[in-house]
Amino acid sequence: MISLDGWRACRSRCRAVAGRLLLVGGLGLLAASPTPVWALSAQEPLSLKADAPASYTVREGDTLWSIAARFLDSPWQWQALWQRNPQVASPRQLYPGDVIRLVATDGAPHLALERGRGETVRLSPSVRRPPAREAVPSLPLDRIRVFLESYQIVDPGVLADAPTVVAGQAQRLLSGAGDTLYAHGRLPATGTTLGIYRPGSDYRAPMSSESEGQGSETRSLGLELHRLGHARVRRNVDGVGELKVLDAVQEIRNGDYLLALDEGGIATQFQPRAPETPIMATILSVPDGVRFIGRHDVVAIDRGRADGLETGHVLQVMRQGERVRDDVRDEWVTLPDTEAGAVMVFRVFEHLSYALVMRASQALAVGDRLVVPSDLREVVASGGAP
């Protein structure tokens, strides 16, 4: 084994760098040496930061993306780095206090993990278990939890015959947990639990690319529904049902819908990676209603499962170049588009997805284009395999 200093001394000749992926629930954590670039292949270079640390101690509040971003300019490239370090098959989880160290073996750089020390376990007079440690999450779940738990994208047709809230207990206009609701419409059997939903945006797109921007007919990409709570059917008399509100995150109003929608099977672990095929998308809206989009904001985009998007896919944000006046030639010219950030898809529907802004070098906006990251675009354009 050679020393780390000896390996660094020869890096100008071999231009080799290293990294390692630590996987947490199927997610990659990357780390590497201070050398800026390691060519994984002729087509797909891996860009490592020049100031990447030789070691890093995992802290409370870290996410796998944020740790990977300390070492890599493109954190979604973790899979290629992992393939170059197959000997690092474990550990499967990282915890606060763990230390990632750069070492060199037989002239090749690798990363080693040093587990942080937990509390002492006393074996007498009784066994005490150390407090359970929570593994580093892949994303800041507090920013996306409501979109995982309470938002749905559905075909607008599902509301056609859905029962609606028509009154609250004692004719209240607003209701909450523990209250009684009355609904009109076809309700399921007594004892059935339904979700209480309020419609949001009806996302639409032109019928065809040729008609885009010509004011022609549009098609629905999906209707956004926000779940307010749950209610259980108590009885149903002549098309009017009585229900008890079991829980509510927001006050329930007349006109809200009662639906039995699938609320299970939502992913909370993600593998950040670039799509393997060319994808172009557009930011449609910001469900939170903010005007200027920044890091850790959630955006809705106009591509989904039918377009090849999957949870974990990373797309680069491209800001359209401004139109400026060339006074010498007396004409208007459009500046080139500029890369402005990156988003990661965390929930996918048929024709629409939610994504979290992971990086923003400037304020993003509705209408900005999303594309496959440039490192993979070059591979696809050259006809090579990603």
MIKOLVO-261798 format. One line per 5 residues: for each residue x, y, z of C-alpha. Coordinates in nm, 4 decimals. Last residue first. Example, Ala and Ser with C-alpha at 12.3 -4.5 7.8 and 13.67 -1.06 7.14 Angstrom:
# residues 2
1.3670 -0.1060 0.7140 | 1.2300 -0.4500 0.7800
END
This chain:
# residues 386
-2.4599 0.6092 -2.1413 | -2.4131 0.4238 -2.4702 | -2.2493 0.6156 -2.7507 | -2.4253 0.7689 -3.0492 | -2.2290 1.0926 -3.0274
-2.5436 1.2898 -2.9426 | -2.6307 1.0474 -2.6619 | -2.2857 1.0819 -2.5057 | -2.2893 1.4617 -2.5353 | -2.6349 1.4789 -2.3777
-2.5038 1.2648 -2.0916 | -2.2460 1.5203 -1.9778 | -2.4880 1.8031 -2.0544 | -2.7562 1.6919 -1.8098 | -3.0797 1.5812 -1.9832
-3.2954 1.8873 -2.0381 | -3.5358 2.1135 -1.8511 | -3.6625 2.4341 -2.0096 | -3.7720 2.7400 -1.8110 | -4.1400 2.8247 -1.8578
-4.2110 2.9014 -1.4924 | -3.9052 3.0727 -1.3504 | -3.5643 3.0061 -1.1981 | -3.3700 3.2567 -0.9875 | -2.9971 3.2169 -1.0482
-2.7278 2.9553 -0.9838 | -2.9973 2.7136 -0.8693 | -2.9232 2.3658 -0.7333 | -3.1383 2.0850 -0.5968 | -3.4759 2.2119 -0.7202
-3.7198 1.9367 -0.6280 | -3.9310 1.7718 -0.8965 | -4.2993 1.6822 -0.9308 | -4.4073 1.4965 -1.2424 | -4.6620 1.5089 -1.5250
-4.7887 1.2847 -1.8059 | -4.8479 0.9507 -1.6332 | -4.7497 1.0484 -1.2804 | -4.4011 1.0685 -1.1289 | -4.2837 1.1763 -0.7852
-3.9287 1.2660 -0.6800 | -3.7761 1.4141 -0.9963 | -3.4475 1.5899 -0.9245 | -3.3857 1.9461 -1.0412 | -3.0687 2.1184 -1.1599
-2.9573 2.4771 -1.2049 | -2.9158 2.7719 -1.4398 | -2.7444 2.6430 -1.7551 | -2.7508 2.9242 -2.0094 | -2.9368 2.9572 -2.3400
-2.7473 3.1465 -2.6071 | -2.8237 3.5176 -2.6642 | -3.0996 3.6085 -2.9086 | -3.0312 3.8801 -3.1647 | -3.2300 4.1878 -3.2677
-3.1218 4.3946 -3.5668 | -2.9693 4.7295 -3.6608 | -2.6311 4.5859 -3.7609 | -2.4367 4.8266 -3.5388 | -2.7156 4.8645 -3.2843
-2.7296 4.4910 -3.2153 | -3.0303 4.4840 -2.9811 | -3.0728 4.2114 -2.7230 | -3.3077 3.9184 -2.6870 | -3.2324 3.7256 -2.3700
-3.1208 3.3624 -2.3691 | -3.3674 3.1088 -2.2360 | -3.2691 2.9723 -1.8973 | -3.1802 2.6019 -1.9032 | -3.2500 2.3823 -1.6000
-3.0635 2.0525 -1.5887 | -3.2560 1.7322 -1.5292 | -3.1991 1.4614 -1.2673 | -3.3978 1.1377 -1.2630 | -3.4534 1.0019 -0.9138
-3.8136 0.8968 -0.9683 | -3.8583 0.7948 -1.3308 | -3.9209 0.9840 -1.6541 | -3.9649 0.7846 -1.9764 | -4.2209 1.0080 -2.1481
-4.5230 0.7978 -2.0447 | -4.4029 0.8120 -1.6855 | -4.4045 1.1897 -1.6760 | -4.3223 1.5122 -1.8551 | -4.4768 1.8570 -1.8137
-4.3006 1.9686 -1.4954 | -4.4389 2.0677 -1.1542 | -4.1896 2.2468 -0.9309 | -4.0917 2.2085 -0.5648 | -3.8573 2.4651 -0.4107
-3.5418 2.3331 -0.2438 | -3.3131 2.5851 -0.4142 | -3.4896 2.8737 -0.5820 | -3.7982 2.9614 -0.7841 | -3.9113 3.3220 -0.8038
-4.2861 3.3736 -0.7868 | -4.3776 3.1379 -0.5049 | -4.7147 2.9645 -0.5267 | -4.6246 2.6504 -0.3310 | -4.7390 2.4441 -0.6322
-4.4684 2.6078 -0.8481 | -4.5810 2.5841 -1.2074 | -4.5266 2.4386 -1.5518 | -4.1477 2.3992 -1.5626 | -4.0810 2.2616 -1.9097
-3.9460 1.9283 -2.0322 | -3.6965 1.7886 -2.2819 | -3.5865 1.4277 -2.2531 | -3.3054 1.2507 -2.4399 | -3.2610 0.8881 -2.3259
-3.0647 0.7375 -2.0353 | -3.2080 0.9791 -1.7807 | -2.9456 1.1184 -1.5389 | -2.9154 0.9707 -1.1924 | -3.0178 1.0344 -0.8317
-3.1370 0.7065 -0.6789 | -3.4312 0.7880 -0.4535 | -3.5798 0.6680 -0.1266 | -3.9254 0.7899 -0.0183 | -4.1220 0.6113 -0.2900
-4.5017 0.6164 -0.2702 | -4.6661 0.2723 -0.2582 | -4.9875 0.3764 -0.0896 | -5.2488 0.6508 -0.1283 | -5.4747 0.4890 -0.3896
-5.7767 0.7145 -0.4313 | -6.1236 0.6675 -0.2798 | -6.2714 1.0123 -0.3388 | -6.4784 1.2749 -0.1558 | -6.4693 1.6176 -0.3188
-6.4702 1.9675 -0.1674 | -6.7664 2.1832 -0.2699 | -6.8593 2.3012 0.0775 | -6.5441 2.3553 0.2763 | -6.2988 2.1504 0.4804
-6.0458 2.3302 0.6990 | -5.6881 2.2134 0.6511 | -5.4737 1.9255 0.7751 | -5.7810 1.7207 0.8626 | -5.8392 1.3923 1.0404
-6.1258 1.1485 1.0969 | -6.4105 1.3663 0.9688 | -6.7357 1.1771 1.0307 | -6.9657 1.1256 0.7340 | -7.3392 1.1587 0.6646
-7.4477 1.0849 0.3112 | -7.7184 1.2336 0.0948 | -7.8236 1.0190 -0.2038 | -8.1560 0.9118 -0.0540 | -8.0068 0.8326 0.2886
-7.6462 0.7243 0.3280 | -7.4964 0.6472 0.6670 | -7.1782 0.6768 0.8684 | -6.9221 0.7096 0.5863 | -6.5742 0.7735 0.7240
-6.3787 1.0926 0.6502 | -6.0161 1.1640 0.5633 | -5.8105 1.4812 0.5303 | -5.7330 1.7818 0.3122 | -5.5935 1.5930 0.0127
-5.4731 1.8285 -0.2600 | -5.5735 1.7350 -0.6142 | -5.3880 1.8388 -0.9293 | -5.5631 1.7634 -1.2557 | -5.3627 1.5937 -1.5269
-5.1795 1.6514 -1.8534 | -5.4962 1.7897 -2.0059 | -5.4988 1.8478 -2.3791 | -5.4929 2.1798 -2.5610 | -5.6633 2.3183 -2.8673
-5.4927 2.5874 -3.0716 | -5.3476 2.9191 -2.9514 | -5.0608 2.9047 -3.1974 | -4.7770 2.8622 -2.9429 | -4.7562 2.4906 -2.9905
-4.9596 2.3675 -3.2876 | -4.6749 2.1766 -3.4483 | -4.5783 2.0214 -3.1138 | -4.9243 1.8676 -3.0871 | -5.2382 1.8991 -2.8723
-5.0870 2.1895 -2.6819 | -5.0350 2.1289 -2.3072 | -5.2557 2.1513 -1.9989 | -5.2215 2.1293 -1.6216 | -5.5518 2.1618 -1.4395
-5.4323 2.3360 -1.1249 | -5.5888 2.2655 -0.7861 | -5.8903 2.0573 -0.6942 | -5.9742 2.0021 -0.3246 | -5.9794 1.6498 -0.1861
-6.1333 1.4670 0.1113 | -6.0141 1.1065 0.1176 | -6.2642 0.8332 0.1813 | -6.3040 0.5709 0.4549 | -6.5799 0.3122 0.4116
-6.7840 0.2257 0.7228 | -7.1201 0.2477 0.5500 | -7.0991 0.1427 0.1856 | -6.9779 0.3694 -0.0943 | -7.1207 0.7141 -0.1734
-7.2996 0.8250 -0.4912 | -7.3643 1.1946 -0.4582 | -7.4340 1.4609 -0.1988 | -7.2207 1.4943 0.1109 | -7.2909 1.5876 0.4702
-7.0078 1.6330 0.7150 | -6.9812 1.5688 1.0883 | -6.6950 1.7127 1.2893 | -6.4208 1.5178 1.4673 | -6.1384 1.6687 1.2629
-6.2381 1.9908 1.0884 | -6.5291 2.1690 0.9220 | -6.5909 2.5058 0.7564 | -6.9221 2.6488 0.6298 | -7.1140 2.5163 0.9279
-7.4730 2.4080 0.8643 | -7.5154 2.2684 1.2190 | -7.2600 2.0036 1.1232 | -7.1183 2.0751 0.7816 | -7.2863 2.1080 0.4467
-7.2689 2.0177 0.0785 | -6.9433 1.8188 0.0559 | -6.9173 1.6578 -0.2870 | -6.9713 1.3068 -0.4222 | -6.7679 1.2135 -0.7337
-6.9587 1.1658 -1.0585 | -6.7527 1.3892 -1.2903 | -6.4577 1.4262 -1.0538 | -6.2683 1.1277 -1.1983 | -6.2902 1.2907 -1.5430
-6.0163 1.5398 -1.4556 | -5.7644 1.2544 -1.4953 | -5.5583 1.2476 -1.1799 | -5.2482 1.4053 -1.0247 | -5.2372 1.3493 -0.6488
-5.0970 1.5500 -0.3590 | -5.1210 1.4715 0.0138 | -4.8471 1.2274 0.1150 | -4.5618 1.2645 -0.1299 | -4.6283 1.6308 -0.2045
-4.6643 1.7027 0.1688 | -4.3324 1.5282 0.2371 | -4.1369 1.7237 -0.0238 | -3.9591 1.9932 0.1762 | -3.9439 1.7958 0.5024
-3.7878 1.5089 0.3084 | -3.4646 1.7007 0.2512 | -3.3339 1.4427 0.0012 | -3.1356 1.1175 0.0258 | -3.1683 1.0858 0.4014
-2.8679 1.0306 0.6333 | -2.9486 0.7302 0.8502 | -3.1320 0.7819 1.1757 | -2.9606 0.6508 1.4815 | -3.1507 0.4389 1.7325
-3.0610 0.5221 2.0887 | -2.8133 0.2799 2.2415 | -2.9764 -0.0278 2.3956 | -2.9328 -0.0831 2.7621 | -2.8934 -0.4413 2.8831
-2.9580 -0.4921 3.2516 | -2.7520 -0.5097 3.5702 | -2.5325 -0.5074 3.3762 | -2.4475 -0.4986 3.0043 | -2.3881 -0.1276 2.9678
-2.3794 -0.0133 2.6034 | -2.1524 0.2880 2.5543 | -2.3024 0.5526 2.3272 | -2.2202 0.5469 1.9555 | -1.8805 0.5817 1.7901
-1.8756 0.7070 1.4347 | -1.7976 0.4426 1.1734 | -1.4824 0.4909 0.9704 | -1.5463 0.4505 0.6000 | -1.2693 0.4063 0.3466
-1.2414 0.5683 0.0063 | -1.0263 0.4518 -0.2820 | -0.7213 0.5693 -0.4747 | -0.5254 0.3250 -0.6905 | -0.1477 0.2986 -0.6494
-0.1639 -0.0461 -0.4996 | -0.4141 0.0829 -0.2420 | -0.4633 0.4547 -0.1779 | -0.6802 0.6088 0.0929 | -0.9408 0.8853 0.1106
-1.1437 0.8963 0.4308 | -1.5189 0.9155 0.4987 | -1.5986 0.9643 0.8667 | -1.9264 0.8573 1.0279 | -2.0460 1.0943 1.3006
-2.3957 1.1366 1.1596 | -2.4983 0.8081 0.9970 | -2.4363 0.6508 0.6588 | -2.6090 0.3376 0.5361 | -2.5352 0.0384 0.3148
-2.1773 -0.0039 0.4217 | -2.0864 -0.1796 0.2009 | -2.0020 -0.3042 -0.1468 | -1.6902 -0.0907 -0.1800 | -1.4928 -0.3415 -0.3878
-1.6954 -0.2401 -0.6927 | -1.5213 0.0984 -0.7056 | -1.5374 0.2012 -1.0723 | -1.9039 0.1033 -1.0858 | -1.9711 0.3343 -0.7910
-1.8173 0.6278 -0.9792 | -2.0437 0.5656 -1.2773 | -2.3444 0.5450 -1.0459 | -2.2558 0.8656 -0.8601 | -2.2868 1.0841 -1.1700
-2.5985 1.2517 -1.0241 | -2.3735 1.4642 -0.8019 | -2.2482 1.6660 -1.1030 | -1.9748 1.9022 -0.9805 | -1.8677 1.6230 -0.7492
-1.6992 1.6169 -0.4077 | -1.9012 1.8431 -0.1812 | -2.2042 1.7812 -0.4052 | -2.2066 1.4159 -0.2987 | -2.2499 1.5269 0.0624
-2.5382 1.7589 -0.0285 | -2.7067 1.4902 -0.2381 | -2.6726 1.2292 0.0344 | -2.8352 1.4643 0.2794 | -2.6674 1.6319 0.5738
-2.8781 1.7813 0.8560 | -2.6817 1.6150 1.1338 | -2.3228 1.5712 1.0241 | -2.1146 1.3189 0.8283 | -1.7424 1.3747 0.8815
-1.5463 1.4322 0.5609 | -1.2014 1.3294 0.4478 | -0.9661 1.4281 0.1663 | -1.1912 1.7272 0.1011 | -1.3038 1.8292 -0.2500
-1.1438 2.1663 -0.3338 | -1.0768 2.0895 -0.7016 | -1.4272 1.9532 -0.7418 | -1.4648 1.6324 -0.9361 | -1.5974 1.6185 -1.2917
-1.6539 1.2664 -1.4200 | -1.5875 1.2464 -1.7921 | -1.8409 1.0644 -2.0120 | -1.7346 0.9954 -2.3710 | -1.3813 0.8648 -2.3431
-1.4659 0.6847 -2.0251 | -1.4534 0.7448 -1.6540 | -1.2147 1.0333 -1.7178 | -1.1254 1.1717 -1.3760 | -1.1309 1.5478 -1.3439
-1.0519 1.8029 -1.0702 | -0.8044 1.6257 -0.8406 | -0.9025 1.7070 -0.4814 | -0.9844 1.3421 -0.4089 | -1.3267 1.1888 -0.4190
-1.6553 1.1246 -0.2450 | -1.9952 1.0154 -0.3556 | -2.3004 0.8983 -0.1683 | -2.5369 0.6914 -0.3706 | -2.8955 0.6101 -0.2920
-3.0536 0.2638 -0.2713 | -3.1462 0.2879 0.0944 | -2.8206 0.4653 0.1663 | -2.5395 0.3655 -0.0729 | -2.1855 0.4800 -0.0168
-2.0172 0.5612 -0.3453 | -1.6492 0.6105 -0.3625 | -1.4157 0.8352 -0.5285 | -1.0831 0.8580 -0.6802 | -0.8642 1.0561 -0.9029
-0.6127 0.9623 -1.1627 | -0.4256 1.2273 -1.3598 | -0.1458 0.9744 -1.4081 | 0.1440 1.2181 -1.4306 | 0.0082 1.5167 -1.2322
-0.1356 1.2711 -0.9795 | 0.2067 1.1451 -0.8822 | 0.2439 1.3471 -0.5634 | -0.1129 1.2720 -0.4635 | -0.0360 0.9000 -0.4547
0.2682 0.9546 -0.2401 | 0.0719 1.1716 0.0011 | -0.1956 0.9024 0.0263 | 0.0695 0.6511 0.1170 | 0.1331 0.3427 -0.0867
0.0000 0.0000 0.0000
END
